[in-house]
Amino acid sequence: MTLPGQFSDPRVITLVGLLAVTAATWVVLGLHRARARRECSRAPLERVWHPQETIELTADEERAFGQVVSHLSLGSAGRIR
């Protein structure tokens, strides 16, 4: 089956094929990156020691810290908003 007119030109067929392969590769790599990002977010974060952890907080300071932390939530892209 031959294509009519300018679509039968081998350069056009090559260009369309190259664009199709590029688009498919882009989609597959994007899905792979998204899956890898989801798997990384499931792993627990490494605990980093901070010098201020050795200082006792007052009840008011702990409550204020808890309020700040409760407002931090992960957005749809996995980023803190």
VMD Tcl script that draws the C-alpha trace (Angstrom):
set ca {
  {0.00 0.00 0.00}
  {1.49 3.31 -1.06}
  {0.68 6.64 0.47}
  {-0.56 9.40 -1.83}
  {1.39 12.52 -2.76}
  {4.11 13.94 -0.56}
  {3.61 11.29 2.15}
  {5.18 8.69 -0.12}
  {8.52 10.55 0.07}
  {10.97 8.41 2.08}
  {12.21 11.50 3.95}
  {8.72 12.21 5.26}
  {8.23 8.60 6.30}
  {11.63 8.66 8.05}
  {10.78 11.91 9.83}
  {7.42 10.61 11.03}
  {9.03 7.38 12.22}
  {11.77 9.28 14.04}
  {9.20 11.53 15.72}
  {7.17 8.47 16.78}
  {10.24 6.75 18.28}
  {11.28 9.96 20.05}
  {7.80 10.47 21.51}
  {7.60 6.86 22.68}
  {11.05 7.08 24.29}
  {10.10 10.35 26.01}
  {6.92 8.80 27.43}
  {8.69 5.64 28.64}
  {11.48 7.61 30.32}
  {8.94 9.94 31.95}
  {7.02 6.99 33.35}
  {10.25 5.42 34.57}
  {11.27 8.65 36.34}
  {7.83 8.98 37.92}
  {7.95 5.39 39.19}
  {11.45 5.88 40.58}
  {10.35 9.09 42.32}
  {7.39 7.29 43.91}
  {9.60 4.45 45.14}
  {12.12 6.88 46.64}
  {9.41 8.73 48.53}
  {8.32 5.48 50.19}
  {11.74 5.00 51.74}
  {12.20 6.62 55.14}
  {14.28 9.77 55.17}
  {17.66 9.56 56.79}
  {17.64 11.24 60.17}
  {20.03 14.18 60.38}
  {21.21 15.24 63.79}
  {20.97 18.94 64.52}
  {22.83 20.67 67.37}
  {19.62 22.21 68.69}
  {18.25 18.74 69.43}
  {20.27 18.66 72.62}
  {18.37 21.69 73.97}
  {15.12 20.97 75.76}
  {12.11 22.74 74.27}
  {9.38 24.26 76.34}
  {5.81 23.06 75.90}
  {4.94 26.24 73.96}
  {7.91 25.75 71.63}
  {6.96 22.13 70.99}
  {3.35 23.13 70.26}
  {4.50 25.88 67.85}
  {6.81 23.42 66.11}
  {3.99 20.89 65.80}
  {1.74 23.53 64.22}
  {4.40 24.39 61.65}
  {4.99 20.73 60.80}
  {1.27 20.04 60.50}
  {0.98 22.77 57.86}
  {3.72 21.19 55.78}
  {2.23 18.60 53.48}
  {3.34 16.97 50.27}
  {1.71 18.34 47.15}
  {0.72 16.36 44.09}
  {4.26 16.43 42.73}
  {5.76 15.20 46.01}
  {7.08 18.66 46.93}
  {6.44 20.46 50.18}
  {3.96 23.24 49.69}
}
mol new
graphics top color blue
foreach p $ca { graphics top sphere $p radius 0.5 }
foreach p [lrange $ca 0 end-1] q [lrange $ca 1 end] { graphics top cylinder $p $q radius 0.2 }
display resetview
